[in-house]
Amino acid sequence: MEAAKKVDHSFFFSYLGLERQEDEAGAAVLNVKLVDSHLSETGKVAGGLFYTMLDAAMGTAVSETGGAFGVTTDLHVQILRNEASRLFVCKGYCSGIEGKNASGRGEIFDESGRLVASGMAAFKLLTAEAKQS
């Protein structure tokens, strides 16, 4: 299936400070520079930031590979480290597409290149026909 044009992201992603980087070997790549609003009361990175980054990167990879917008139907995230880092980089991949169902996997690394979180997700691809029904 022919890949769609690069997916534009929403105001929400801009609000969080997520930035799209050049794709890398089939991966949709996002980064974020850590700010105080990303931290919990204990000074650790709020888990929601990692969930959002993984969902966005995997969803982007699936949407661009599948040529249609993908809606998340299931998301699993493993947070390995949530210590503050100046920069986090998330790489999302399309693992497979079968009909309107797709799956993705992703990883987040800190500025030292250490793996801090990983995830996998299932998506439903919305085709033009599906949007009309």
Backbone as XML, in Angstrom:
<?xml version="1.0"?>
<chain id="A" units="angstrom">
  <residue number="1" name="MET">
    <atom name="N" x="0.844" y="-1.177" z="0.000"/>
    <atom name="CA" x="0.000" y="0.000" z="0.000"/>
    <atom name="C" x="0.888" y="1.238" z="0.000"/>
  </residue>
  <residue number="2" name="GLU">
    <atom name="N" x="0.518" y="2.216" z="-0.756"/>
    <atom name="CA" x="1.317" y="3.433" z="-0.872"/>
    <atom name="C" x="1.183" y="4.273" z="0.401"/>
  </residue>
  <residue number="3" name="ALA">
    <atom name="N" x="2.293" y="4.795" z="0.892"/>
    <atom name="CA" x="2.273" y="5.593" z="2.120"/>
    <atom name="C" x="1.620" y="6.941" z="1.868"/>
  </residue>
  <residue number="4" name="ALA">
    <atom name="N" x="0.900" y="7.414" z="2.854"/>
    <atom name="CA" x="0.256" y="8.726" z="2.777"/>
    <atom name="C" x="1.299" y="9.806" z="3.014"/>
  </residue>
  <residue number="5" name="LYS">
    <atom name="N" x="0.923" y="11.046" z="2.757"/>
    <atom name="CA" x="1.830" y="12.154" z="3.052"/>
    <atom name="C" x="2.068" y="12.215" z="4.557"/>
  </residue>
  <residue number="6" name="LYS">
    <atom name="N" x="3.073" y="12.968" z="4.958"/>
    <atom name="CA" x="3.389" y="13.070" z="6.384"/>
    <atom name="C" x="2.177" y="13.563" z="7.164"/>
  </residue>
  <residue number="7" name="VAL">
    <atom name="N" x="1.941" y="12.932" z="8.297"/>
    <atom name="CA" x="0.795" y="13.260" z="9.132"/>
    <atom name="C" x="1.076" y="14.534" z="9.918"/>
  </residue>
  <residue number="8" name="ASP">
    <atom name="N" x="0.140" y="15.472" z="9.866"/>
    <atom name="CA" x="0.240" y="16.677" z="10.689"/>
    <atom name="C" x="-0.304" y="16.352" z="12.073"/>
  </residue>
  <residue number="9" name="HIS">
    <atom name="N" x="0.253" y="16.978" z="13.084"/>
    <atom name="CA" x="-0.200" y="16.719" z="14.439"/>
    <atom name="C" x="-1.039" y="17.873" z="14.961"/>
  </residue>
  <residue number="10" name="SER">
    <atom name="N" x="-1.701" y="17.619" z="16.057"/>
    <atom name="CA" x="-2.676" y="18.553" z="16.606"/>
    <atom name="C" x="-2.051" y="19.592" z="17.536"/>
  </residue>
  <residue number="11" name="PHE">
    <atom name="N" x="-2.883" y="20.519" z="17.946"/>
    <atom name="CA" x="-2.492" y="21.531" z="18.919"/>
    <atom name="C" x="-2.028" y="20.863" z="20.217"/>
  </residue>
  <residue number="12" name="PHE">
    <atom name="N" x="-2.654" y="19.752" z="20.591"/>
    <atom name="CA" x="-2.294" y="19.042" z="21.818"/>
    <atom name="C" x="-0.829" y="18.625" z="21.795"/>
  </residue>
  <residue number="13" name="PHE">
    <atom name="N" x="-0.364" y="18.113" z="20.667"/>
    <atom name="CA" x="1.036" y="17.702" z="20.563"/>
    <atom name="C" x="1.957" y="18.908" z="20.651"/>
  </residue>
  <residue number="14" name="SER">
    <atom name="N" x="1.555" y="20.004" z="20.044"/>
    <atom name="CA" x="2.344" y="21.245" z="20.134"/>
    <atom name="C" x="2.394" y="21.730" z="21.576"/>
  </residue>
  <residue number="15" name="TYR">
    <atom name="N" x="1.257" y="21.654" z="22.263"/>
    <atom name="CA" x="1.172" y="22.078" z="23.661"/>
    <atom name="C" x="2.151" y="21.280" z="24.525"/>
  </residue>
  <residue number="16" name="LEU">
    <atom name="N" x="2.280" y="19.989" z="24.258"/>
    <atom name="CA" x="3.206" y="19.145" z="25.021"/>
    <atom name="C" x="4.659" y="19.355" z="24.618"/>
  </residue>
  <residue number="17" name="GLY">
    <atom name="N" x="4.874" y="20.013" z="23.475"/>
    <atom name="CA" x="6.231" y="20.245" z="23.001"/>
    <atom name="C" x="6.773" y="19.133" z="22.121"/>
  </residue>
  <residue number="18" name="LEU">
    <atom name="N" x="5.895" y="18.253" z="21.631"/>
    <atom name="CA" x="6.346" y="17.174" z="20.753"/>
    <atom name="C" x="6.734" y="17.744" z="19.400"/>
  </residue>
  <residue number="19" name="GLU">
    <atom name="N" x="7.871" y="17.306" z="18.891"/>
    <atom name="CA" x="8.350" y="17.762" z="17.585"/>
    <atom name="C" x="8.614" y="16.559" z="16.700"/>
  </residue>
  <residue number="20" name="ARG">
    <atom name="N" x="8.198" y="16.655" z="15.459"/>
    <atom name="CA" x="8.431" y="15.584" z="14.482"/>
    <atom name="C" x="9.834" y="15.740" z="13.918"/>
  </residue>
  <residue number="21" name="GLN">
    <atom name="N" x="10.572" y="14.654" z="13.879"/>
    <atom name="CA" x="11.899" y="14.639" z="13.274"/>
    <atom name="C" x="11.823" y="13.891" z="11.952"/>
  </residue>
  <residue number="22" name="GLU">
    <atom name="N" x="12.941" y="13.862" z="11.240"/>
    <atom name="CA" x="13.004" y="13.068" z="10.012"/>
    <atom name="C" x="12.802" y="11.598" z="10.357"/>
  </residue>
  <residue number="23" name="ASP">
    <atom name="N" x="12.038" y="10.915" z="9.529"/>
    <atom name="CA" x="11.844" y="9.482" z="9.728"/>
    <atom name="C" x="13.185" y="8.764" z="9.623"/>
  </residue>
  <residue number="24" name="GLU">
    <atom name="N" x="13.283" y="7.648" z="10.346"/>
    <atom name="CA" x="14.529" y="6.884" z="10.419"/>
    <atom name="C" x="14.252" y="5.420" z="10.130"/>
  </residue>
  <residue number="25" name="ALA">
    <atom name="N" x="14.697" y="4.914" z="9.013"/>
    <atom name="CA" x="14.581" y="3.482" z="8.688"/>
    <atom name="C" x="13.188" y="2.930" z="8.978"/>
  </residue>
  <residue number="26" name="GLY">
    <atom name="N" x="12.173" y="3.582" z="8.464"/>
    <atom name="CA" x="10.806" y="3.110" z="8.643"/>
    <atom name="C" x="10.138" y="3.559" z="9.925"/>
  </residue>
  <residue number="27" name="ALA">
    <atom name="N" x="10.819" y="4.332" z="10.737"/>
    <atom name="CA" x="10.253" y="4.792" z="12.008"/>
    <atom name="C" x="9.772" y="6.230" z="11.901"/>
  </residue>
  <residue number="28" name="ALA">
    <atom name="N" x="8.613" y="6.507" z="12.496"/>
    <atom name="CA" x="8.174" y="7.884" z="12.706"/>
    <atom name="C" x="8.851" y="8.332" z="13.999"/>
  </residue>
  <residue number="29" name="VAL">
    <atom name="N" x="9.571" y="9.438" z="13.961"/>
    <atom name="CA" x="10.384" y="9.863" z="15.103"/>
    <atom name="C" x="9.867" y="11.185" z="15.655"/>
  </residue>
  <residue number="30" name="LEU">
    <atom name="N" x="9.628" y="11.203" z="16.974"/>
    <atom name="CA" x="9.213" y="12.406" z="17.691"/>
    <atom name="C" x="10.208" y="12.659" z="18.808"/>
  </residue>
  <residue number="31" name="ASN">
    <atom name="N" x="10.365" y="13.926" z="19.185"/>
    <atom name="CA" x="11.161" y="14.210" z="20.373"/>
    <atom name="C" x="10.450" y="15.251" z="21.217"/>
  </residue>
  <residue number="32" name="VAL">
    <atom name="N" x="10.876" y="15.342" z="22.457"/>
    <atom name="CA" x="10.357" y="16.361" z="23.362"/>
    <atom name="C" x="11.490" y="16.800" z="24.279"/>
  </residue>
  <residue number="33" name="LYS">
    <atom name="N" x="11.578" y="18.102" z="24.473"/>
    <atom name="CA" x="12.513" y="18.657" z="25.454"/>
    <atom name="C" x="11.733" y="18.805" z="26.753"/>
  </residue>
  <residue number="34" name="LEU">
    <atom name="N" x="12.253" y="18.218" z="27.806"/>
    <atom name="CA" x="11.551" y="18.179" z="29.081"/>
    <atom name="C" x="11.396" y="19.570" z="29.683"/>
  </residue>
  <residue number="35" name="VAL">
    <atom name="N" x="10.191" y="19.864" z="30.169"/>
    <atom name="CA" x="9.900" y="21.097" z="30.899"/>
    <atom name="C" x="9.206" y="20.715" z="32.203"/>
  </residue>
  <residue number="36" name="ASP">
    <atom name="N" x="9.095" y="21.664" z="33.118"/>
    <atom name="CA" x="8.527" y="21.380" z="34.437"/>
    <atom name="C" x="7.131" y="20.770" z="34.380"/>
  </residue>
  <residue number="37" name="SER">
    <atom name="N" x="6.321" y="21.170" z="33.403"/>
    <atom name="CA" x="4.951" y="20.649" z="33.331"/>
    <atom name="C" x="4.909" y="19.160" z="32.970"/>
  </residue>
  <residue number="38" name="HIS">
    <atom name="N" x="6.015" y="18.584" z="32.541"/>
    <atom name="CA" x="6.081" y="17.154" z="32.240"/>
    <atom name="C" x="6.379" y="16.322" z="33.488"/>
  </residue>
  <residue number="39" name="LEU">
    <atom name="N" x="6.663" y="16.983" z="34.608"/>
    <atom name="CA" x="7.075" y="16.281" z="35.822"/>
    <atom name="C" x="5.923" y="16.121" z="36.802"/>
  </residue>
  <residue number="40" name="SER">
    <atom name="N" x="5.961" y="15.025" z="37.556"/>
    <atom name="CA" x="4.987" y="14.807" z="38.623"/>
    <atom name="C" x="5.418" y="15.597" z="39.859"/>
  </residue>
  <residue number="41" name="GLU">
    <atom name="N" x="4.619" y="15.496" z="40.896"/>
    <atom name="CA" x="4.928" y="16.195" z="42.154"/>
    <atom name="C" x="6.231" y="15.699" z="42.774"/>
  </residue>
  <residue number="42" name="THR">
    <atom name="N" x="6.639" y="14.476" z="42.444"/>
    <atom name="CA" x="7.864" y="13.900" z="43.003"/>
    <atom name="C" x="9.094" y="14.168" z="42.143"/>
  </residue>
  <residue number="43" name="GLY">
    <atom name="N" x="8.914" y="14.912" z="41.044"/>
    <atom name="CA" x="10.036" y="15.236" z="40.178"/>
    <atom name="C" x="10.344" y="14.193" z="39.119"/>
  </residue>
  <residue number="44" name="LYS">
    <atom name="N" x="9.528" y="13.163" z="39.044"/>
    <atom name="CA" x="9.689" y="12.126" z="38.015"/>
    <atom name="C" x="8.883" y="12.524" z="36.780"/>
  </residue>
  <residue number="45" name="VAL">
    <atom name="N" x="9.240" y="11.958" z="35.638"/>
    <atom name="CA" x="8.493" y="12.228" z="34.410"/>
    <atom name="C" x="7.114" y="11.588" z="34.535"/>
  </residue>
  <residue number="46" name="ALA">
    <atom name="N" x="6.072" y="12.367" z="34.272"/>
    <atom name="CA" x="4.704" y="11.852" z="34.329"/>
    <atom name="C" x="4.522" y="10.790" z="33.250"/>
  </residue>
  <residue number="47" name="GLY">
    <atom name="N" x="3.964" y="9.658" z="33.621"/>
    <atom name="CA" x="3.798" y="8.546" z="32.693"/>
    <atom name="C" x="2.981" y="8.898" z="31.464"/>
  </residue>
  <residue number="48" name="GLY">
    <atom name="N" x="2.038" y="9.819" z="31.612"/>
    <atom name="CA" x="1.201" y="10.216" z="30.484"/>
    <atom name="C" x="1.997" y="10.767" z="29.313"/>
  </residue>
  <residue number="49" name="LEU">
    <atom name="N" x="3.144" y="11.380" z="29.588"/>
    <atom name="CA" x="3.986" y="11.896" z="28.508"/>
    <atom name="C" x="4.489" y="10.737" z="27.646"/>
  </residue>
  <residue number="50" name="PHE">
    <atom name="N" x="4.942" y="9.660" z="28.289"/>
    <atom name="CA" x="5.435" y="8.504" z="27.545"/>
    <atom name="C" x="4.306" y="7.819" z="26.768"/>
  </residue>
  <residue number="51" name="TYR">
    <atom name="N" x="3.132" y="7.689" z="27.396"/>
    <atom name="CA" x="1.980" y="7.093" z="26.709"/>
    <atom name="C" x="1.633" y="7.900" z="25.462"/>
  </residue>
  <residue number="52" name="THR">
    <atom name="N" x="1.595" y="9.220" z="25.605"/>
    <atom name="CA" x="1.229" y="10.086" z="24.482"/>
    <atom name="C" x="2.266" y="10.016" z="23.371"/>
  </residue>
  <residue number="53" name="MET">
    <atom name="N" x="3.544" y="10.049" z="23.735"/>
    <atom name="CA" x="4.600" y="9.976" z="22.721"/>
    <atom name="C" x="4.523" y="8.669" z="21.932"/>
  </residue>
  <residue number="54" name="LEU">
    <atom name="N" x="4.366" y="7.554" z="22.644"/>
    <atom name="CA" x="4.304" y="6.260" z="21.967"/>
    <atom name="C" x="3.070" y="6.153" z="21.083"/>
  </residue>
  <residue number="55" name="ASP">
    <atom name="N" x="1.927" y="6.577" z="21.594"/>
    <atom name="CA" x="0.691" y="6.531" z="20.811"/>
    <atom name="C" x="0.829" y="7.371" z="19.545"/>
  </residue>
  <residue number="56" name="ALA">
    <atom name="N" x="1.382" y="8.565" z="19.678"/>
    <atom name="CA" x="1.530" y="9.464" z="18.525"/>
    <atom name="C" x="2.514" y="8.907" z="17.499"/>
  </residue>
  <residue number="57" name="ALA">
    <atom name="N" x="3.648" y="8.395" z="17.944"/>
    <atom name="CA" x="4.663" y="7.888" z="17.009"/>
    <atom name="C" x="4.191" y="6.618" z="16.306"/>
  </residue>
  <residue number="58" name="MET">
    <atom name="N" x="3.617" y="5.686" z="17.071"/>
    <atom name="CA" x="3.126" y="4.455" z="16.451"/>
    <atom name="C" x="1.954" y="4.751" z="15.520"/>
  </residue>
  <residue number="59" name="GLY">
    <atom name="N" x="1.045" y="5.612" z="15.967"/>
    <atom name="CA" x="-0.104" y="5.977" z="15.140"/>
    <atom name="C" x="0.307" y="6.663" z="13.853"/>
  </residue>
  <residue number="60" name="THR">
    <atom name="N" x="1.316" y="7.503" z="13.927"/>
    <atom name="CA" x="1.827" y="8.178" z="12.730"/>
    <atom name="C" x="2.416" y="7.163" z="11.762"/>
  </residue>
  <residue number="61" name="ALA">
    <atom name="N" x="3.222" y="6.235" z="12.278"/>
    <atom name="CA" x="3.831" y="5.211" z="11.418"/>
    <atom name="C" x="2.763" y="4.350" z="10.749"/>
  </residue>
  <residue number="62" name="VAL">
    <atom name="N" x="1.760" y="3.953" z="11.509"/>
    <atom name="CA" x="0.675" y="3.131" z="10.968"/>
    <atom name="C" x="-0.120" y="3.910" z="9.927"/>
  </residue>
  <residue number="63" name="SER">
    <atom name="N" x="-0.462" y="5.161" z="10.232"/>
    <atom name="CA" x="-1.252" y="5.981" z="9.307"/>
    <atom name="C" x="-0.515" y="6.215" z="7.998"/>
  </residue>
  <residue number="64" name="GLU">
    <atom name="N" x="0.761" y="6.519" z="8.087"/>
    <atom name="CA" x="1.529" y="6.784" z="6.874"/>
    <atom name="C" x="1.767" y="5.508" z="6.068"/>
  </residue>
  <residue number="65" name="THR">
    <atom name="N" x="1.988" y="4.392" z="6.735"/>
    <atom name="CA" x="2.181" y="3.128" z="6.029"/>
    <atom name="C" x="0.872" y="2.657" z="5.395"/>
  </residue>
  <residue number="66" name="GLY">
    <atom name="N" x="-0.223" y="2.789" z="6.143"/>
    <atom name="CA" x="-1.517" y="2.314" z="5.672"/>
    <atom name="C" x="-2.245" y="3.260" z="4.747"/>
  </residue>
  <residue number="67" name="GLY">
    <atom name="N" x="-1.781" y="4.490" z="4.640"/>
    <atom name="CA" x="-2.424" y="5.452" z="3.760"/>
    <atom name="C" x="-3.775" y="5.924" z="4.249"/>
  </residue>
  <residue number="68" name="ALA">
    <atom name="N" x="-4.051" y="5.758" z="5.538"/>
    <atom name="CA" x="-5.326" y="6.187" z="6.122"/>
    <atom name="C" x="-5.102" y="6.510" z="7.592"/>
  </residue>
  <residue number="69" name="PHE">
    <atom name="N" x="-5.937" y="7.376" z="8.141"/>
    <atom name="CA" x="-5.833" y="7.739" z="9.551"/>
    <atom name="C" x="-6.095" y="6.504" z="10.407"/>
  </residue>
  <residue number="70" name="GLY">
    <atom name="N" x="-5.272" y="6.310" z="11.443"/>
    <atom name="CA" x="-5.443" y="5.179" z="12.347"/>
    <atom name="C" x="-5.935" y="5.624" z="13.712"/>
  </residue>
  <residue number="71" name="VAL">
    <atom name="N" x="-6.943" y="4.929" z="14.227"/>
    <atom name="CA" x="-7.495" y="5.204" z="15.554"/>
    <atom name="C" x="-7.012" y="4.113" z="16.503"/>
  </residue>
  <residue number="72" name="THR">
    <atom name="N" x="-6.466" y="4.503" z="17.644"/>
    <atom name="CA" x="-5.948" y="3.544" z="18.616"/>
    <atom name="C" x="-7.090" y="2.754" z="19.240"/>
  </residue>
  <residue number="73" name="THR">
    <atom name="N" x="-6.982" y="1.427" z="19.205"/>
    <atom name="CA" x="-7.985" y="0.579" z="19.851"/>
    <atom name="C" x="-7.428" y="-0.131" z="21.078"/>
  </residue>
  <residue number="74" name="ASP">
    <atom name="N" x="-6.112" y="-0.209" z="21.197"/>
    <atom name="CA" x="-5.481" y="-0.867" z="22.337"/>
    <atom name="C" x="-4.053" y="-0.352" z="22.447"/>
  </residue>
  <residue number="75" name="LEU">
    <atom name="N" x="-3.625" y="-0.033" z="23.668"/>
    <atom name="CA" x="-2.289" y="0.526" z="23.880"/>
    <atom name="C" x="-1.676" y="-0.079" z="25.135"/>
  </residue>
  <residue number="76" name="HIS">
    <atom name="N" x="-0.473" y="-0.610" z="24.993"/>
    <atom name="CA" x="0.271" y="-1.163" z="26.129"/>
    <atom name="C" x="1.612" y="-0.448" z="26.215"/>
  </residue>
  <residue number="77" name="VAL">
    <atom name="N" x="1.954" y="0.027" z="27.422"/>
    <atom name="CA" x="3.203" y="0.762" z="27.622"/>
    <atom name="C" x="3.936" y="0.193" z="28.833"/>
  </residue>
  <residue number="78" name="GLN">
    <atom name="N" x="5.232" y="0.009" z="28.682"/>
    <atom name="CA" x="6.082" y="-0.396" z="29.797"/>
    <atom name="C" x="7.055" y="0.746" z="30.072"/>
  </residue>
  <residue number="79" name="ILE">
    <atom name="N" x="6.968" y="1.320" z="31.263"/>
    <atom name="CA" x="7.890" y="2.391" z="31.653"/>
    <atom name="C" x="9.015" y="1.755" z="32.460"/>
  </residue>
  <residue number="80" name="LEU">
    <atom name="N" x="10.223" y="1.853" z="31.933"/>
    <atom name="CA" x="11.384" y="1.235" z="32.567"/>
    <atom name="C" x="12.117" y="2.203" z="33.482"/>
  </residue>
  <residue number="81" name="ARG">
    <atom name="N" x="12.151" y="3.473" z="33.078"/>
    <atom name="CA" x="12.795" y="4.540" z="33.868"/>
    <atom name="C" x="11.981" y="5.804" z="33.664"/>
  </residue>
  <residue number="82" name="ASN">
    <atom name="N" x="11.743" y="6.536" z="34.730"/>
    <atom name="CA" x="11.054" y="7.822" z="34.546"/>
    <atom name="C" x="11.815" y="8.976" z="35.198"/>
  </residue>
  <residue number="83" name="GLU">
    <atom name="N" x="13.142" y="8.847" z="35.201"/>
    <atom name="CA" x="13.973" y="9.943" z="35.686"/>
    <atom name="C" x="13.996" y="11.051" z="34.635"/>
  </residue>
  <residue number="84" name="ALA">
    <atom name="N" x="14.146" y="12.271" z="35.111"/>
    <atom name="CA" x="14.182" y="13.428" z="34.211"/>
    <atom name="C" x="15.402" y="13.359" z="33.294"/>
  </residue>
  <residue number="85" name="SER">
    <atom name="N" x="15.198" y="13.757" z="32.061"/>
    <atom name="CA" x="16.244" y="13.850" z="31.050"/>
    <atom name="C" x="15.917" y="15.089" z="30.235"/>
  </residue>
  <residue number="86" name="ARG">
    <atom name="N" x="16.916" y="15.781" z="29.738"/>
    <atom name="CA" x="16.634" y="17.006" z="28.974"/>
    <atom name="C" x="15.874" y="16.723" z="27.689"/>
  </residue>
  <residue number="87" name="LEU">
    <atom name="N" x="16.062" y="15.524" z="27.125"/>
    <atom name="CA" x="15.470" y="15.203" z="25.831"/>
    <atom name="C" x="15.041" y="13.743" z="25.798"/>
  </residue>
  <residue number="88" name="PHE">
    <atom name="N" x="13.867" y="13.493" z="25.222"/>
    <atom name="CA" x="13.405" y="12.134" z="24.969"/>
    <atom name="C" x="13.112" y="12.004" z="23.483"/>
  </residue>
  <residue number="89" name="VAL">
    <atom name="N" x="13.508" y="10.871" z="22.909"/>
    <atom name="CA" x="13.267" y="10.595" z="21.492"/>
    <atom name="C" x="12.442" y="9.316" z="21.396"/>
  </residue>
  <residue number="90" name="CYS">
    <atom name="N" x="11.347" y="9.388" z="20.655"/>
    <atom name="CA" x="10.446" y="8.250" z="20.496"/>
    <atom name="C" x="10.438" y="7.806" z="19.040"/>
  </residue>
  <residue number="91" name="LYS">
    <atom name="N" x="10.583" y="6.504" z="18.836"/>
    <atom name="CA" x="10.540" y="5.931" z="17.489"/>
    <atom name="C" x="9.368" y="4.963" z="17.420"/>
  </residue>
  <residue number="92" name="GLY">
    <atom name="N" x="8.466" y="5.210" z="16.463"/>
    <atom name="CA" x="7.302" y="4.352" z="16.283"/>
    <atom name="C" x="7.353" y="3.654" z="14.940"/>
  </residue>
  <residue number="93" name="TYR">
    <atom name="N" x="6.970" y="2.397" z="14.924"/>
    <atom name="CA" x="7.021" y="1.569" z="13.719"/>
    <atom name="C" x="5.659" y="0.929" z="13.456"/>
  </residue>
  <residue number="94" name="CYS">
    <atom name="N" x="5.359" y="0.715" z="12.207"/>
    <atom name="CA" x="4.201" y="-0.083" z="11.821"/>
    <atom name="C" x="4.660" y="-1.535" z="11.803"/>
  </residue>
  <residue number="95" name="SER">
    <atom name="N" x="4.028" y="-2.382" z="12.620"/>
    <atom name="CA" x="4.406" y="-3.797" z="12.677"/>
    <atom name="C" x="3.684" y="-4.630" z="11.633"/>
  </residue>
  <residue number="96" name="GLY">
    <atom name="N" x="2.491" y="-4.197" z="11.246"/>
    <atom name="CA" x="1.747" y="-4.957" z="10.252"/>
    <atom name="C" x="0.369" y="-4.382" z="10.018"/>
  </residue>
  <residue number="97" name="ILE">
    <atom name="N" x="-0.176" y="-4.692" z="8.850"/>
    <atom name="CA" x="-1.525" y="-4.256" z="8.488"/>
    <atom name="C" x="-2.238" y="-5.438" z="7.854"/>
  </residue>
  <residue number="98" name="GLU">
    <atom name="N" x="-3.454" y="-5.679" z="8.326"/>
    <atom name="CA" x="-4.300" y="-6.711" z="7.737"/>
    <atom name="C" x="-5.703" y="-6.138" z="7.608"/>
  </residue>
  <residue number="99" name="GLY">
    <atom name="N" x="-6.099" y="-5.850" z="6.383"/>
    <atom name="CA" x="-7.393" y="-5.202" z="6.161"/>
    <atom name="C" x="-7.385" y="-3.817" z="6.783"/>
  </residue>
  <residue number="100" name="LYS">
    <atom name="N" x="-8.363" y="-3.563" z="7.660"/>
    <atom name="CA" x="-8.445" y="-2.266" z="8.341"/>
    <atom name="C" x="-7.782" y="-2.296" z="9.715"/>
  </residue>
  <residue number="101" name="ASN">
    <atom name="N" x="-7.178" y="-3.417" z="10.079"/>
    <atom name="CA" x="-6.503" y="-3.544" z="11.368"/>
    <atom name="C" x="-4.997" y="-3.405" z="11.189"/>
  </residue>
  <residue number="102" name="ALA">
    <atom name="N" x="-4.387" y="-2.676" z="12.109"/>
    <atom name="CA" x="-2.942" y="-2.456" z="12.046"/>
    <atom name="C" x="-2.358" y="-2.559" z="13.448"/>
  </residue>
  <residue number="103" name="SER">
    <atom name="N" x="-1.058" y="-2.813" z="13.505"/>
    <atom name="CA" x="-0.374" y="-2.849" z="14.794"/>
    <atom name="C" x="0.924" y="-2.066" z="14.691"/>
  </residue>
  <residue number="104" name="GLY">
    <atom name="N" x="1.358" y="-1.572" z="15.838"/>
    <atom name="CA" x="2.590" y="-0.802" z="15.889"/>
    <atom name="C" x="3.379" y="-1.121" z="17.139"/>
  </residue>
  <residue number="105" name="ARG">
    <atom name="N" x="4.643" y="-0.738" z="17.103"/>
    <atom name="CA" x="5.510" y="-0.880" z="18.273"/>
    <atom name="C" x="6.352" y="0.379" z="18.365"/>
  </residue>
  <residue number="106" name="GLY">
    <atom name="N" x="6.819" y="0.684" z="19.566"/>
    <atom name="CA" x="7.613" y="1.888" z="19.719"/>
    <atom name="C" x="8.531" y="1.834" z="20.921"/>
  </residue>
  <residue number="107" name="GLU">
    <atom name="N" x="9.503" y="2.745" z="20.902"/>
    <atom name="CA" x="10.489" y="2.832" z="21.978"/>
    <atom name="C" x="10.804" y="4.298" z="22.244"/>
  </residue>
  <residue number="108" name="ILE">
    <atom name="N" x="11.100" y="4.599" z="23.499"/>
    <atom name="CA" x="11.530" y="5.946" z="23.883"/>
    <atom name="C" x="12.907" y="5.841" z="24.526"/>
  </residue>
  <residue number="109" name="PHE">
    <atom name="N" x="13.784" y="6.741" z="24.105"/>
    <atom name="CA" x="15.153" y="6.781" z="24.619"/>
    <atom name="C" x="15.413" y="8.134" z="25.257"/>
  </residue>
  <residue number="110" name="ASP">
    <atom name="N" x="16.267" y="8.158" z="26.306"/>
    <atom name="CA" x="16.655" y="9.435" z="26.901"/>
    <atom name="C" x="17.842" y="10.008" z="26.130"/>
  </residue>
  <residue number="111" name="GLU">
    <atom name="N" x="18.357" y="11.147" z="26.604"/>
    <atom name="CA" x="19.444" y="11.825" z="25.884"/>
    <atom name="C" x="20.731" y="11.005" z="25.830"/>
  </residue>
  <residue number="112" name="SER">
    <atom name="N" x="20.876" y="10.018" z="26.726"/>
    <atom name="CA" x="22.054" y="9.146" z="26.726"/>
    <atom name="C" x="21.868" y="7.925" z="25.834"/>
  </residue>
  <residue number="113" name="GLY">
    <atom name="N" x="20.686" y="7.791" z="25.237"/>
    <atom name="CA" x="20.406" y="6.643" z="24.392"/>
    <atom name="C" x="19.883" y="5.435" z="25.141"/>
  </residue>
  <residue number="114" name="ARG">
    <atom name="N" x="19.589" y="5.599" z="26.441"/>
    <atom name="CA" x="19.039" y="4.491" z="27.232"/>
    <atom name="C" x="17.552" y="4.334" z="26.948"/>
  </residue>
  <residue number="115" name="LEU">
    <atom name="N" x="17.104" y="3.093" z="26.841"/>
    <atom name="CA" x="15.690" y="2.802" z="26.662"/>
    <atom name="C" x="14.955" y="3.125" z="27.960"/>
  </residue>
  <residue number="116" name="VAL">
    <atom name="N" x="13.932" y="3.993" z="27.890"/>
    <atom name="CA" x="13.188" y="4.363" z="29.096"/>
    <atom name="C" x="11.754" y="3.858" z="29.074"/>
  </residue>
  <residue number="117" name="ALA">
    <atom name="N" x="11.216" y="3.578" z="27.882"/>
    <atom name="CA" x="9.851" y="3.053" z="27.773"/>
    <atom name="C" x="9.687" y="2.374" z="26.421"/>
  </residue>
  <residue number="118" name="SER">
    <atom name="N" x="8.770" y="1.426" z="26.381"/>
    <atom name="CA" x="8.443" y="0.774" z="25.112"/>
    <atom name="C" x="6.954" y="0.484" z="25.103"/>
  </residue>
  <residue number="119" name="GLY">
    <atom name="N" x="6.431" y="0.224" z="23.929"/>
    <atom name="CA" x="5.009" y="-0.047" z="23.850"/>
    <atom name="C" x="4.616" y="-0.728" z="22.565"/>
  </residue>
  <residue number="120" name="MET">
    <atom name="N" x="3.370" y="-1.188" z="22.558"/>
    <atom name="CA" x="2.772" y="-1.737" z="21.349"/>
    <atom name="C" x="1.308" y="-1.350" z="21.359"/>
  </residue>
  <residue number="121" name="ALA">
    <atom name="N" x="0.732" y="-1.293" z="20.162"/>
    <atom name="CA" x="-0.647" y="-0.836" z="20.060"/>
    <atom name="C" x="-1.333" y="-1.459" z="18.856"/>
  </residue>
  <residue number="122" name="ALA">
    <atom name="N" x="-2.662" y="-1.472" z="18.928"/>
    <atom name="CA" x="-3.499" y="-1.886" z="17.803"/>
    <atom name="C" x="-4.265" y="-0.660" z="17.327"/>
  </residue>
  <residue number="123" name="PHE">
    <atom name="N" x="-4.495" y="-0.597" z="16.032"/>
    <atom name="CA" x="-5.178" y="0.541" z="15.417"/>
    <atom name="C" x="-6.224" y="0.050" z="14.429"/>
  </residue>
  <residue number="124" name="LYS">
    <atom name="N" x="-7.269" y="0.841" z="14.242"/>
    <atom name="CA" x="-8.257" y="0.632" z="13.187"/>
    <atom name="C" x="-8.016" y="1.716" z="12.159"/>
  </residue>
  <residue number="125" name="LEU">
    <atom name="N" x="-7.794" y="1.316" z="10.904"/>
    <atom name="CA" x="-7.582" y="2.283" z="9.829"/>
    <atom name="C" x="-8.933" y="2.757" z="9.311"/>
  </residue>
  <residue number="126" name="LEU">
    <atom name="N" x="-9.091" y="4.073" z="9.223"/>
    <atom name="CA" x="-10.329" y="4.665" z="8.728"/>
    <atom name="C" x="-10.150" y="5.010" z="7.261"/>
  </residue>
  <residue number="127" name="THR">
    <atom name="N" x="-10.815" y="4.302" z="6.411"/>
    <atom name="CA" x="-10.755" y="4.589" z="4.979"/>
    <atom name="C" x="-11.815" y="5.620" z="4.637"/>
  </residue>
  <residue number="128" name="ALA">
    <atom name="N" x="-11.783" y="6.126" z="3.423"/>
    <atom name="CA" x="-12.776" y="7.113" z="2.989"/>
    <atom name="C" x="-14.185" y="6.544" z="3.138"/>
  </residue>
  <residue number="129" name="GLU">
    <atom name="N" x="-14.373" y="5.259" z="2.813"/>
    <atom name="CA" x="-15.695" y="4.646" z="2.944"/>
    <atom name="C" x="-16.119" y="4.586" z="4.406"/>
  </residue>
  <residue number="130" name="ALA">
    <atom name="N" x="-15.179" y="4.245" z="5.295"/>
    <atom name="CA" x="-15.502" y="4.129" z="6.713"/>
    <atom name="C" x="-15.880" y="5.478" z="7.297"/>
  </residue>
  <residue number="131" name="LYS">
    <atom name="N" x="-15.238" y="6.546" z="6.840"/>
    <atom name="CA" x="-15.544" y="7.874" z="7.359"/>
    <atom name="C" x="-16.955" y="8.310" z="6.978"/>
  </residue>
  <residue number="132" name="GLN">
    <atom name="N" x="-17.464" y="7.819" z="5.852"/>
    <atom name="CA" x="-18.784" y="8.222" z="5.389"/>
    <atom name="C" x="-19.899" y="7.439" z="6.055"/>
  </residue>
  <residue number="133" name="SER">
    <atom name="N" x="-19.601" y="6.265" z="6.597"/>
    <atom name="CA" x="-20.674" y="5.443" z="7.159"/>
    <atom name="C" x="-21.017" y="5.809" z="8.574"/>
  </residue>
</chain>
